[in-house]
Amino acid sequence: MNKFATVLLQLFLITNLVYGLKSARDLVKEGDESFLLRKYEDAINSYTDALNFDSSFHRAYYKRANVYYQTRKYRNALFDLNQVLIIQPEYHLALYLRGDVYFDQGKFEEATLDYNKAIEIHPKSSGKGVKKLEKLQKLQSLVNRGDEALKKGNKDEALSIYNEALTIAPALVAVRLIRAETNLEQKKYGAVLDDTMVILKEDFKNLKAIIMRGKAFMYSGEMDTALKHFKQCKRHDPFHDECKGLLEGLQSFVDSLQKVENDVEKKKARNALLELKKIMDFDPNFEFIFPKLYLLKCQAHNLLKEGKLAVEACTKAVELDESSTEALKKRGDAYILVEDYEAAMRDYKKAMDKGDREAQHGYRNAERLDKMAKRKNYYKILGVEKTATTREITKAFRKQALTCHPDKMMKATDEEKAAAEAKYKELTEAYEILSDEDKRRKWDNGEDPNDKRKGGNPFHGSPFSSGFKFNFGGGSFHF
Protein backbone atom coordinates (compact mmCIF):
# COMPACT_ATOMS: atom_id res chain seq x y z
CA MET A 1 0.00 0.00 0.00
CA ASN A 2 1.50 3.37 -1.01
CA LYS A 3 1.87 6.31 1.39
CA PHE A 4 -1.11 8.26 -0.03
CA ALA A 5 -3.47 5.30 0.48
CA THR A 6 -2.11 4.86 4.00
CA VAL A 7 -2.85 8.50 4.89
CA LEU A 8 -6.40 8.22 3.51
CA LEU A 9 -6.99 5.08 5.54
CA GLN A 10 -5.70 6.77 8.69
CA LEU A 11 -7.96 9.78 8.12
CA PHE A 12 -10.92 7.46 7.58
CA LEU A 13 -10.19 5.59 10.80
CA ILE A 14 -9.71 8.83 12.78
CA THR A 15 -12.95 10.26 11.38
CA ASN A 16 -14.91 7.16 12.32
CA LEU A 17 -13.30 7.16 15.75
CA VAL A 18 -14.31 10.77 16.36
CA TYR A 19 -17.76 10.74 14.86
CA GLY A 20 -18.65 7.07 15.34
CA LEU A 21 -21.48 6.13 13.07
CA LYS A 22 -22.89 9.69 12.91
CA SER A 23 -23.47 11.13 9.46
CA ALA A 24 -23.05 14.77 8.43
CA ARG A 25 -26.84 15.11 8.60
CA ASP A 26 -26.86 13.83 12.18
CA LEU A 27 -24.27 16.41 13.14
CA VAL A 28 -26.25 19.16 11.44
CA LYS A 29 -29.32 18.04 13.37
CA GLU A 30 -27.37 18.32 16.61
CA GLY A 31 -26.26 21.80 15.57
CA ASP A 32 -29.89 22.77 14.91
CA GLU A 33 -30.87 21.65 18.40
CA SER A 34 -28.05 23.64 19.99
CA PHE A 35 -28.99 26.68 17.91
CA LEU A 36 -32.61 26.53 19.15
CA LEU A 37 -31.28 26.44 22.72
CA ARG A 38 -29.05 29.45 21.89
CA LYS A 39 -25.95 27.39 22.54
CA TYR A 40 -24.22 29.04 19.64
CA GLU A 41 -20.72 27.74 20.23
CA ASP A 42 -22.03 24.17 20.44
CA ALA A 43 -23.99 24.73 17.24
CA ILE A 44 -20.91 26.04 15.41
CA ASN A 45 -18.89 23.05 16.61
CA SER A 46 -21.53 20.60 15.35
CA TYR A 47 -21.76 22.27 11.92
CA THR A 48 -17.97 22.36 11.72
CA ASP A 49 -17.84 18.62 12.53
CA ALA A 50 -20.36 17.99 9.77
CA LEU A 51 -18.20 19.91 7.29
CA ASN A 52 -15.12 17.98 8.40
CA PHE A 53 -17.13 14.86 7.57
CA ASP A 54 -18.42 16.24 4.26
CA SER A 55 -16.87 19.49 2.99
CA SER A 56 -19.40 19.70 0.14
CA PHE A 57 -22.43 19.80 2.45
CA HIS A 58 -23.67 23.28 1.51
CA ARG A 59 -26.49 23.31 4.08
CA ALA A 60 -23.93 22.90 6.90
CA TYR A 61 -22.11 25.97 5.58
CA TYR A 62 -25.40 27.86 5.38
CA LYS A 63 -26.46 26.94 8.92
CA ARG A 64 -23.06 27.83 10.38
CA ALA A 65 -23.21 31.13 8.49
CA ASN A 66 -26.59 31.82 10.08
CA VAL A 67 -25.09 31.34 13.57
CA TYR A 68 -22.24 33.66 12.67
CA TYR A 69 -24.76 36.21 11.41
CA GLN A 70 -26.82 36.00 14.60
CA THR A 71 -23.68 36.56 16.67
CA ARG A 72 -22.57 39.40 14.33
CA LYS A 73 -19.45 37.64 13.12
CA TYR A 74 -20.02 38.96 9.63
CA ARG A 75 -16.64 38.12 8.18
CA ASN A 76 -17.07 34.45 9.08
CA ALA A 77 -20.66 34.49 7.85
CA LEU A 78 -19.62 35.90 4.46
CA PHE A 79 -16.92 33.26 4.06
CA ASP A 80 -19.43 30.43 4.65
CA LEU A 81 -22.08 31.98 2.42
CA ASN A 82 -19.60 32.39 -0.41
CA GLN A 83 -18.73 28.70 -0.02
CA VAL A 84 -22.43 27.81 -0.22
CA LEU A 85 -22.88 29.78 -3.45
CA ILE A 86 -19.79 28.19 -4.97
CA ILE A 87 -21.23 24.75 -4.26
CA GLN A 88 -24.85 25.71 -4.99
CA PRO A 89 -24.96 29.02 -6.94
CA GLU A 90 -28.78 29.19 -6.99
CA TYR A 91 -29.38 28.54 -3.31
CA HIS A 92 -31.71 31.49 -2.75
CA LEU A 93 -31.64 31.27 1.06
CA ALA A 94 -27.89 31.88 1.02
CA LEU A 95 -28.42 34.91 -1.24
CA TYR A 96 -31.00 36.35 1.14
CA LEU A 97 -28.73 35.79 4.14
CA ARG A 98 -25.71 37.26 2.39
CA GLY A 99 -27.89 40.23 1.46
CA ASP A 100 -28.75 40.60 5.16
CA VAL A 101 -25.05 40.62 6.05
CA TYR A 102 -24.39 43.32 3.46
CA PHE A 103 -27.46 45.18 4.74
CA ASP A 104 -26.05 45.25 8.30
CA GLN A 105 -22.67 46.35 6.99
CA GLY A 106 -24.20 49.24 5.07
CA LYS A 107 -23.18 47.75 1.70
CA PHE A 108 -26.46 48.71 0.07
CA GLU A 109 -25.55 47.96 -3.57
CA GLU A 110 -24.34 44.45 -2.76
CA ALA A 111 -27.42 43.76 -0.63
CA THR A 112 -29.74 44.98 -3.44
CA LEU A 113 -28.05 42.69 -5.96
CA ASP A 114 -28.39 39.61 -3.72
CA TYR A 115 -32.03 40.30 -2.87
CA ASN A 116 -32.96 40.81 -6.51
CA LYS A 117 -31.09 37.68 -7.59
CA ALA A 118 -32.84 35.63 -4.88
CA ILE A 119 -36.24 36.89 -6.11
CA GLU A 120 -35.28 36.03 -9.69
CA ILE A 121 -34.14 32.50 -8.78
CA HIS A 122 -37.05 31.81 -6.47
CA PRO A 123 -40.10 33.92 -7.49
CA LYS A 124 -42.25 32.33 -4.78
CA SER A 125 -40.15 34.16 -2.21
CA SER A 126 -40.65 37.54 -3.90
CA GLY A 127 -42.88 38.78 -1.04
CA LYS A 128 -40.02 38.26 1.38
CA GLY A 129 -37.54 39.81 -1.03
CA VAL A 130 -39.67 42.89 -1.70
CA LYS A 131 -39.99 43.56 2.04
CA LYS A 132 -36.23 43.32 2.44
CA LEU A 133 -35.72 45.75 -0.45
CA GLU A 134 -38.21 48.23 1.02
CA LYS A 135 -36.46 48.02 4.38
CA LEU A 136 -33.13 48.56 2.67
CA GLN A 137 -34.42 51.63 0.82
CA LYS A 138 -35.75 53.11 4.07
CA LEU A 139 -32.41 52.51 5.77
CA GLN A 140 -30.47 54.01 2.88
CA SER A 141 -32.74 57.07 2.94
CA LEU A 142 -32.15 57.57 6.69
CA VAL A 143 -28.39 57.27 6.31
CA ASN A 144 -28.39 59.79 3.46
CA ARG A 145 -30.52 62.21 5.50
CA GLY A 146 -28.20 61.81 8.50
CA ASP A 147 -25.14 62.47 6.34
CA GLU A 148 -26.78 65.57 4.91
CA ALA A 149 -27.68 66.92 8.34
CA LEU A 150 -24.13 66.31 9.51
CA LYS A 151 -22.72 68.19 6.52
CA LYS A 152 -24.90 71.18 7.45
CA GLY A 153 -23.57 71.08 11.01
CA ASN A 154 -26.85 69.88 12.54
CA LYS A 155 -25.24 67.29 14.79
CA ASP A 156 -28.21 66.70 17.08
CA GLU A 157 -30.50 66.16 14.10
CA ALA A 158 -27.93 63.83 12.51
CA LEU A 159 -27.64 61.79 15.71
CA SER A 160 -31.40 61.46 15.92
CA ILE A 161 -31.58 60.16 12.34
CA TYR A 162 -28.65 57.78 12.83
CA ASN A 163 -30.31 56.43 15.99
CA GLU A 164 -33.41 55.65 13.97
CA ALA A 165 -31.29 53.96 11.29
CA LEU A 166 -29.61 51.77 13.89
CA THR A 167 -32.96 50.55 15.17
CA ILE A 168 -33.41 49.03 11.70
CA ALA A 169 -29.83 47.76 11.36
CA PRO A 170 -28.16 47.69 14.82
CA ALA A 171 -24.81 46.51 13.50
CA LEU A 172 -24.47 49.11 10.75
CA VAL A 173 -20.73 49.75 11.11
CA ALA A 174 -20.48 52.84 8.90
CA VAL A 175 -23.27 54.60 10.80
CA ARG A 176 -21.94 53.52 14.18
CA LEU A 177 -18.56 55.00 13.26
CA ILE A 178 -20.14 58.31 12.28
CA ARG A 179 -22.30 58.33 15.42
CA ALA A 180 -19.30 57.49 17.60
CA GLU A 181 -17.29 60.30 16.03
CA THR A 182 -20.14 62.78 16.58
CA ASN A 183 -20.60 61.66 20.18
CA LEU A 184 -16.85 62.00 20.74
CA GLU A 185 -17.02 65.63 19.62
CA GLN A 186 -19.93 66.19 22.01
CA LYS A 187 -18.00 64.52 24.85
CA LYS A 188 -20.51 61.67 25.24
CA TYR A 189 -17.78 59.17 25.98
CA GLY A 190 -20.03 56.38 27.27
CA ALA A 191 -21.94 56.35 23.97
CA VAL A 192 -18.64 56.23 22.05
CA LEU A 193 -17.52 53.19 24.04
CA ASP A 194 -20.83 51.42 23.37
CA ASP A 195 -20.67 51.94 19.59
CA THR A 196 -17.00 51.08 19.20
CA MET A 197 -17.45 47.89 21.21
CA VAL A 198 -20.12 46.70 18.75
CA ILE A 199 -17.89 47.58 15.80
CA LEU A 200 -14.82 45.83 17.19
CA LYS A 201 -16.75 42.65 17.92
CA GLU A 202 -17.33 42.39 14.18
CA ASP A 203 -14.00 43.84 13.05
CA PHE A 204 -11.32 43.84 15.76
CA LYS A 205 -8.86 45.56 13.41
CA ASN A 206 -11.06 48.57 12.70
CA LEU A 207 -8.50 51.31 13.40
CA LYS A 208 -11.05 54.15 13.46
CA ALA A 209 -13.01 52.37 16.18
CA ILE A 210 -9.83 51.57 18.15
CA ILE A 211 -8.66 55.20 17.99
CA MET A 212 -12.04 56.63 19.01
CA ARG A 213 -12.33 54.10 21.82
CA GLY A 214 -8.84 55.02 23.02
CA LYS A 215 -9.71 58.72 22.96
CA ALA A 216 -12.93 58.10 24.89
CA PHE A 217 -10.97 56.28 27.60
CA MET A 218 -8.29 58.99 27.60
CA TYR A 219 -10.77 61.85 27.97
CA SER A 220 -12.58 59.90 30.70
CA GLY A 221 -9.36 59.68 32.70
CA GLU A 222 -8.54 56.01 32.07
CA MET A 223 -5.10 56.69 30.64
CA ASP A 224 -3.70 53.17 31.05
CA THR A 225 -6.61 51.70 29.08
CA ALA A 226 -6.23 54.42 26.45
CA LEU A 227 -2.54 53.58 26.05
CA LYS A 228 -3.41 49.90 25.53
CA HIS A 229 -5.76 50.86 22.66
CA PHE A 230 -3.21 53.13 20.99
CA LYS A 231 -0.58 50.36 21.28
CA GLN A 232 -3.07 47.91 19.76
CA CYS A 233 -3.69 50.34 16.90
CA LYS A 234 0.04 50.64 16.27
CA ARG A 235 0.43 46.85 16.28
CA HIS A 236 -2.19 46.56 13.55
CA ASP A 237 -0.54 49.34 11.52
CA PRO A 238 2.97 50.39 12.69
CA PHE A 239 3.01 53.26 10.19
CA HIS A 240 -0.37 54.79 11.09
CA ASP A 241 0.46 58.44 11.88
CA GLU A 242 -2.50 59.12 14.16
CA CYS A 243 -1.93 55.96 16.22
CA LYS A 244 1.74 56.77 16.57
CA GLY A 245 1.08 60.41 17.49
CA LEU A 246 -1.56 59.55 20.10
CA LEU A 247 0.58 56.84 21.68
CA GLU A 248 3.73 58.97 21.91
CA GLY A 249 1.83 62.07 23.04
CA LEU A 250 -0.12 60.34 25.80
CA GLN A 251 2.91 58.37 27.01
CA SER A 252 4.92 61.60 27.22
CA PHE A 253 2.09 63.27 29.14
CA VAL A 254 1.82 60.38 31.61
CA ASP A 255 5.59 60.44 32.21
CA SER A 256 5.60 64.22 32.76
CA LEU A 257 2.63 64.04 35.11
CA GLN A 258 4.40 61.39 37.18
CA LYS A 259 7.48 63.61 37.32
CA VAL A 260 5.42 66.58 38.53
CA GLU A 261 3.82 64.48 41.27
CA ASN A 262 7.23 63.21 42.38
CA ASP A 263 8.71 66.73 42.39
CA VAL A 264 5.84 68.08 44.50
CA GLU A 265 6.19 65.18 46.93
CA LYS A 266 9.94 65.84 47.20
CA LYS A 267 9.27 69.60 47.55
CA LYS A 268 11.08 70.40 44.29
CA ALA A 269 8.52 73.07 43.52
CA ARG A 270 10.44 74.95 40.80
CA ASN A 271 11.01 71.73 38.84
CA ALA A 272 7.34 70.84 39.19
CA LEU A 273 6.22 74.21 37.82
CA LEU A 274 8.57 73.95 34.84
CA GLU A 275 7.24 70.48 33.96
CA LEU A 276 3.64 71.61 34.45
CA LYS A 277 4.17 74.40 31.96
CA LYS A 278 4.99 71.79 29.30
CA ILE A 279 1.81 69.75 29.76
CA MET A 280 -0.90 72.27 30.67
CA ASP A 281 -1.91 72.60 27.00
CA PHE A 282 -1.60 68.91 26.08
CA ASP A 283 -5.16 68.53 24.72
CA PRO A 284 -8.12 70.90 25.27
CA ASN A 285 -10.45 67.87 25.50
CA PHE A 286 -8.39 66.41 28.32
CA GLU A 287 -10.69 68.15 30.79
CA PHE A 288 -10.73 65.51 33.49
CA ILE A 289 -7.03 66.11 34.25
CA PHE A 290 -7.18 69.92 34.48
CA PRO A 291 -8.34 70.00 38.14
CA LYS A 292 -5.40 67.78 39.07
CA LEU A 293 -2.91 69.91 37.13
CA TYR A 294 -4.12 73.13 38.76
CA LEU A 295 -4.06 71.47 42.18
CA LEU A 296 -0.45 70.41 41.63
CA LYS A 297 0.35 73.96 40.51
CA CYS A 298 -1.27 75.31 43.67
CA GLN A 299 0.74 72.91 45.83
CA ALA A 300 3.98 73.98 44.15
CA HIS A 301 3.24 77.68 44.75
CA ASN A 302 2.33 76.90 48.36
CA LEU A 303 5.71 75.23 48.80
CA LEU A 304 7.38 78.38 47.47
CA LYS A 305 5.24 80.56 49.81
CA GLU A 306 3.76 82.27 46.73
CA GLY A 307 0.34 82.73 48.27
CA LYS A 308 -1.34 84.84 45.62
CA LEU A 309 -0.34 82.50 42.78
CA ALA A 310 -1.36 79.50 44.88
CA VAL A 311 -4.81 81.00 45.51
CA GLU A 312 -5.29 81.58 41.76
CA ALA A 313 -4.29 78.01 40.85
CA CYS A 314 -6.40 76.39 43.56
CA THR A 315 -9.40 78.56 42.71
CA LYS A 316 -9.21 77.20 39.17
CA ALA A 317 -9.03 73.65 40.54
CA VAL A 318 -12.10 74.27 42.73
CA GLU A 319 -14.05 75.77 39.82
CA LEU A 320 -13.28 72.73 37.66
CA ASP A 321 -14.08 70.21 40.38
CA GLU A 322 -16.35 71.51 43.13
CA SER A 323 -16.31 68.12 44.86
CA SER A 324 -12.55 68.23 45.50
CA THR A 325 -11.91 68.68 49.22
CA GLU A 326 -8.17 68.53 48.52
CA ALA A 327 -8.41 71.67 46.37
CA LEU A 328 -10.38 73.43 49.12
CA LYS A 329 -7.79 72.51 51.76
CA LYS A 330 -4.86 73.60 49.60
CA ARG A 331 -6.59 76.89 48.83
CA GLY A 332 -7.12 77.28 52.57
CA ASP A 333 -3.35 76.86 53.00
CA ALA A 334 -2.80 79.48 50.30
CA TYR A 335 -5.18 81.95 51.96
CA ILE A 336 -3.15 81.58 55.16
CA LEU A 337 -0.03 82.60 53.22
CA VAL A 338 -1.74 85.86 52.18
CA GLU A 339 -3.12 86.25 55.73
CA ASP A 340 -6.79 85.99 54.65
CA TYR A 341 -7.71 83.76 57.57
CA GLU A 342 -11.48 84.14 57.26
CA ALA A 343 -11.34 82.91 53.64
CA ALA A 344 -9.13 80.03 54.78
CA MET A 345 -11.65 79.05 57.46
CA ARG A 346 -14.47 79.11 54.89
CA ASP A 347 -12.60 76.68 52.63
CA TYR A 348 -11.67 74.33 55.46
CA LYS A 349 -15.29 74.41 56.66
CA LYS A 350 -16.55 73.48 53.17
CA ALA A 351 -14.12 70.57 53.09
CA MET A 352 -15.27 69.47 56.56
CA ASP A 353 -18.91 69.65 55.43
CA LYS A 354 -18.01 67.29 52.59
CA GLY A 355 -16.74 64.76 55.13
CA ASP A 356 -13.00 65.56 55.09
CA ARG A 357 -11.85 65.23 58.71
CA GLU A 358 -8.29 66.32 57.92
CA ALA A 359 -9.64 69.80 57.21
CA GLN A 360 -10.33 70.24 60.96
CA HIS A 361 -6.64 70.81 61.64
CA GLY A 362 -6.44 73.52 58.97
CA TYR A 363 -9.60 75.15 60.29
CA ARG A 364 -8.28 75.29 63.88
CA ASN A 365 -4.98 76.72 62.67
CA ALA A 366 -6.70 79.40 60.58
CA GLU A 367 -8.99 80.23 63.50
CA ARG A 368 -5.96 80.63 65.79
CA LEU A 369 -4.15 82.83 63.29
CA ASP A 370 -7.27 84.92 62.77
CA LYS A 371 -7.50 85.59 66.51
CA MET A 372 -3.80 86.48 66.59
CA ALA A 373 -4.23 88.87 63.68
CA LYS A 374 -7.07 90.69 65.44
CA ARG A 375 -5.22 91.26 68.75
CA LYS A 376 -2.53 93.85 69.49
CA ASN A 377 0.64 93.42 67.51
CA TYR A 378 3.34 93.74 70.17
CA TYR A 379 6.12 93.57 67.62
CA LYS A 380 4.57 96.46 65.73
CA ILE A 381 4.05 98.46 68.95
CA LEU A 382 7.76 98.18 69.77
CA GLY A 383 8.75 98.60 66.13
CA VAL A 384 10.73 95.34 65.87
CA GLU A 385 10.66 92.28 63.61
CA LYS A 386 9.30 88.93 64.78
CA THR A 387 12.86 87.61 64.68
CA ALA A 388 14.20 90.32 67.07
CA THR A 389 16.46 89.26 69.94
CA THR A 390 15.71 90.08 73.60
CA ARG A 391 18.43 92.72 73.51
CA GLU A 392 16.89 94.35 70.43
CA ILE A 393 13.47 94.29 72.10
CA THR A 394 14.85 95.99 75.26
CA LYS A 395 16.61 98.63 73.20
CA ALA A 396 13.45 99.33 71.19
CA PHE A 397 11.35 99.59 74.36
CA ARG A 398 13.70 102.15 75.96
CA LYS A 399 13.82 104.20 72.81
CA GLN A 400 10.01 104.23 72.47
CA ALA A 401 9.48 104.89 76.19
CA LEU A 402 11.65 108.00 76.03
CA THR A 403 9.14 109.55 73.65
CA CYS A 404 6.73 109.56 76.58
CA HIS A 405 9.30 111.21 78.94
CA PRO A 406 7.87 114.01 81.16
CA ASP A 407 10.44 116.46 79.87
CA LYS A 408 8.64 116.17 76.56
CA MET A 409 5.26 116.58 78.21
CA MET A 410 5.91 119.82 80.18
CA LYS A 411 3.82 121.92 77.87
CA ALA A 412 1.48 119.09 76.87
CA THR A 413 -2.28 119.37 77.10
CA ASP A 414 -4.25 117.03 79.33
CA GLU A 415 -5.23 115.10 76.20
CA GLU A 416 -1.60 114.69 75.15
CA LYS A 417 -0.62 113.62 78.66
CA ALA A 418 -3.36 110.98 78.63
CA ALA A 419 -2.10 109.77 75.25
CA ALA A 420 1.43 109.54 76.60
CA GLU A 421 0.25 107.54 79.58
CA ALA A 422 -1.72 105.17 77.31
CA LYS A 423 1.23 104.75 75.00
CA TYR A 424 3.56 103.89 77.82
CA LYS A 425 1.17 101.32 79.19
CA GLU A 426 0.97 99.72 75.74
CA LEU A 427 4.75 99.72 75.37
CA THR A 428 5.23 98.16 78.79
CA GLU A 429 2.59 95.53 78.09
CA ALA A 430 4.36 94.62 74.85
CA TYR A 431 7.76 94.54 76.53
CA GLU A 432 6.56 92.37 79.38
CA ILE A 433 5.42 89.70 76.93
CA LEU A 434 8.23 89.80 74.39
CA SER A 435 11.10 90.03 76.88
CA ASP A 436 9.98 86.84 78.61
CA GLU A 437 10.96 83.78 76.58
CA ASP A 438 8.08 81.58 77.79
CA LYS A 439 5.42 84.31 77.38
CA ARG A 440 6.75 85.24 73.98
CA ARG A 441 6.53 81.61 72.83
CA LYS A 442 2.93 81.41 73.99
CA TRP A 443 2.13 84.71 72.30
CA ASP A 444 3.66 83.58 69.02
CA ASN A 445 1.58 80.37 69.17
CA GLY A 446 -1.62 82.30 69.67
CA GLU A 447 -1.96 81.38 73.33
CA ASP A 448 -2.72 83.77 76.20
CA PRO A 449 0.63 84.36 77.93
CA ASN A 450 -0.99 85.92 81.02
CA ASP A 451 -3.78 83.45 81.64
CA LYS A 452 -2.26 82.48 85.06
CA ARG A 453 -1.34 85.98 86.19
CA LYS A 454 -3.12 87.12 89.31
CA GLY A 455 -2.65 90.83 89.87
CA GLY A 456 0.87 92.03 90.70
CA ASN A 457 2.86 94.72 89.01
CA PRO A 458 1.73 94.79 85.38
CA PHE A 459 5.08 96.26 84.45
CA HIS A 460 7.23 93.74 86.27
CA GLY A 461 10.33 92.93 84.30
CA SER A 462 10.51 96.20 82.35
CA PRO A 463 13.74 98.22 82.40
CA PHE A 464 11.71 100.86 84.26
CA SER A 465 10.25 98.43 86.82
CA SER A 466 11.36 100.69 89.67
CA GLY A 467 8.84 103.21 88.46
CA PHE A 468 8.91 105.87 85.81
CA LYS A 469 7.57 109.08 87.33
CA PHE A 470 6.20 111.79 85.15
CA ASN A 471 5.49 115.26 86.52
CA PHE A 472 3.08 117.42 84.59
CA GLY A 473 2.87 120.82 86.30
CA GLY A 474 1.25 120.55 89.68
CA GLY A 475 0.46 116.83 89.42
CA SER A 476 2.28 113.60 88.81
CA PHE A 477 1.64 110.00 87.82
CA HIS A 478 3.65 106.78 87.78
CA PHE A 479 3.77 103.92 85.31
WOWOWO-V549206 format. One record per backbone hydrogen bond with DSSP energy under -1.0 kcal/mol. NH is the residue of the N-H (numbers start at 1). CO is the residue of the C=O. If there is no record, write none. Layout:
nh->NH co->CO
nh->NH co->CO
//
This chain:
nh->6 co->2
nh->7 co->3
nh->8 co->4
nh->9 co->5
nh->10 co->6
nh->11 co->7
nh->12 co->8
nh->13 co->9
nh->14 co->10
nh->15 co->11
nh->16 co->12
nh->17 co->13
nh->18 co->14
nh->19 co->15
nh->20 co->16
nh->22 co->19
nh->27 co->23
nh->28 co->24
nh->29 co->25
nh->30 co->26
nh->31 co->27
nh->32 co->28
nh->33 co->29
nh->34 co->30
nh->35 co->31
nh->36 co->32
nh->37 co->33
nh->38 co->35
nh->39 co->34
nh->40 co->38
nh->43 co->39
nh->44 co->40
nh->45 co->41
nh->46 co->42
nh->47 co->43
nh->48 co->44
nh->49 co->45
nh->50 co->46
nh->51 co->47
nh->52 co->48
nh->53 co->49
nh->54 co->50
nh->57 co->54
nh->58 co->56
nh->61 co->57
nh->62 co->58
nh->63 co->59
nh->64 co->60
nh->65 co->61
nh->66 co->62
nh->67 co->63
nh->68 co->64
nh->69 co->65
nh->70 co->66
nh->71 co->67
nh->72 co->69
nh->73 co->68
nh->74 co->72
nh->77 co->73
nh->78 co->74
nh->79 co->75
nh->80 co->76
nh->81 co->77
nh->82 co->78
nh->83 co->79
nh->84 co->80
nh->85 co->81
nh->86 co->82
nh->87 co->83
nh->88 co->84
nh->91 co->88
nh->92 co->90
nh->95 co->91
nh->96 co->92
nh->97 co->93
nh->98 co->94
nh->99 co->95
nh->100 co->96
nh->101 co->97
nh->102 co->98
nh->103 co->99
nh->104 co->100
nh->105 co->101
nh->106 co->103
nh->107 co->102
nh->108 co->106
nh->111 co->107
nh->112 co->108
nh->113 co->109
nh->114 co->110
nh->115 co->111
nh->116 co->112
nh->117 co->113
nh->118 co->114
nh->119 co->115
nh->120 co->116
nh->121 co->117
nh->122 co->118
nh->125 co->122
nh->126 co->123
nh->129 co->125
nh->130 co->126
nh->131 co->127
nh->132 co->128
nh->133 co->129
nh->134 co->130
nh->135 co->131
nh->136 co->132
nh->137 co->133
nh->138 co->134
nh->139 co->135
nh->140 co->136
nh->141 co->137
nh->142 co->138
nh->143 co->139
nh->144 co->140
nh->145 co->141
nh->146 co->142
nh->147 co->143
nh->148 co->144
nh->149 co->145
nh->150 co->146
nh->151 co->147
nh->152 co->148
nh->153 co->150
nh->154 co->149
nh->155 co->153
nh->158 co->154
nh->159 co->155
nh->160 co->156
nh->161 co->157
nh->162 co->158
nh->163 co->159
nh->164 co->160
nh->165 co->161
nh->166 co->162
nh->169 co->165
nh->172 co->169
nh->173 co->171
nh->176 co->172
nh->177 co->173
nh->178 co->174
nh->179 co->175
nh->180 co->176
nh->181 co->177
nh->182 co->178
nh->183 co->179
nh->184 co->180
nh->185 co->181
nh->186 co->182
nh->187 co->184
nh->188 co->183
nh->189 co->187
nh->192 co->188
nh->193 co->189
nh->194 co->190
nh->195 co->191
nh->196 co->192
nh->197 co->193
nh->198 co->194
nh->199 co->195
nh->200 co->196
nh->201 co->197
nh->202 co->198
nh->203 co->199
nh->206 co->203
nh->207 co->205
nh->210 co->206
nh->211 co->207
nh->212 co->208
nh->213 co->209
nh->214 co->210
nh->215 co->211
nh->216 co->212
nh->217 co->213
nh->218 co->214
nh->219 co->215
nh->220 co->216
nh->221 co->218
nh->222 co->217
nh->223 co->221
nh->226 co->222
nh->227 co->223
nh->228 co->224
nh->229 co->225
nh->230 co->226
nh->231 co->227
nh->232 co->228
nh->233 co->229
nh->234 co->230
nh->235 co->231
nh->236 co->232
nh->237 co->233
nh->240 co->237
nh->244 co->240
nh->245 co->241
nh->246 co->242
nh->247 co->243
nh->248 co->244
nh->249 co->245
nh->250 co->246
nh->251 co->247
nh->252 co->248
nh->253 co->249
nh->254 co->250
nh->255 co->251
nh->256 co->252
nh->257 co->253
nh->258 co->254
nh->259 co->255
nh->260 co->256
nh->261 co->257
nh->262 co->258
nh->263 co->259
nh->264 co->260
nh->265 co->261
nh->266 co->262
nh->267 co->264
nh->268 co->263
nh->269 co->267
nh->272 co->268
nh->273 co->269
nh->274 co->270
nh->275 co->271
nh->276 co->272
nh->277 co->273
nh->280 co->276
nh->282 co->279
nh->286 co->283
nh->287 co->285
nh->289 co->286
nh->293 co->289
nh->294 co->290
nh->295 co->291
nh->296 co->292
nh->297 co->293
nh->298 co->294
nh->299 co->295
nh->300 co->296
nh->301 co->297
nh->302 co->298
nh->303 co->299
nh->304 co->300
nh->305 co->302
nh->306 co->301
nh->307 co->305
nh->310 co->306
nh->311 co->307
nh->312 co->308
nh->313 co->309
nh->314 co->310
nh->315 co->311
nh->316 co->312
nh->317 co->313
nh->318 co->314
nh->319 co->315
nh->320 co->316
nh->321 co->317
nh->324 co->321
nh->328 co->324
nh->329 co->325
nh->330 co->326
nh->331 co->327
nh->332 co->328
nh->333 co->329
nh->334 co->330
nh->335 co->331
nh->336 co->332
nh->337 co->333
nh->338 co->334
nh->339 co->336
nh->340 co->335
nh->344 co->340
nh->345 co->341
nh->346 co->342
nh->347 co->343
nh->348 co->344
nh->349 co->345
nh->350 co->346
nh->351 co->347
nh->352 co->348
nh->353 co->349
nh->354 co->350
nh->355 co->352
nh->356 co->351
nh->360 co->357
nh->363 co->359
nh->364 co->360
nh->365 co->361
nh->366 co->362
nh->367 co->363
nh->368 co->364
nh->369 co->365
nh->370 co->366
nh->371 co->367
nh->372 co->368
nh->373 co->369
nh->374 co->370
nh->378 co->376
nh->381 co->377
nh->382 co->378
nh->383 co->379
nh->384 co->379
nh->388 co->385
nh->393 co->389
nh->394 co->390
nh->395 co->391
nh->396 co->392
nh->397 co->393
nh->398 co->394
nh->399 co->395
nh->400 co->396
nh->401 co->397
nh->402 co->398
nh->403 co->400
nh->404 co->401
nh->405 co->402
nh->408 co->405
nh->409 co->406
nh->412 co->409
nh->417 co->413
nh->418 co->414
nh->419 co->415
nh->420 co->416
nh->421 co->417
nh->422 co->418
nh->423 co->419
nh->424 co->420
nh->425 co->421
nh->426 co->422
nh->427 co->423
nh->428 co->424
nh->429 co->425
nh->430 co->426
nh->431 co->427
nh->432 co->428
nh->433 co->429
nh->434 co->430
nh->435 co->431
nh->440 co->436
nh->441 co->437
nh->442 co->438
nh->443 co->439
nh->444 co->440
nh->445 co->441
nh->446 co->443
nh->447 co->442
nh->451 co->448
nh->453 co->450
nh->460 co->457
nh->462 co->459
nh->465 co->462
nh->467 co->464
nh->470 co->477
nh->472 co->475
nh->475 co->472
nh->477 co->470
//
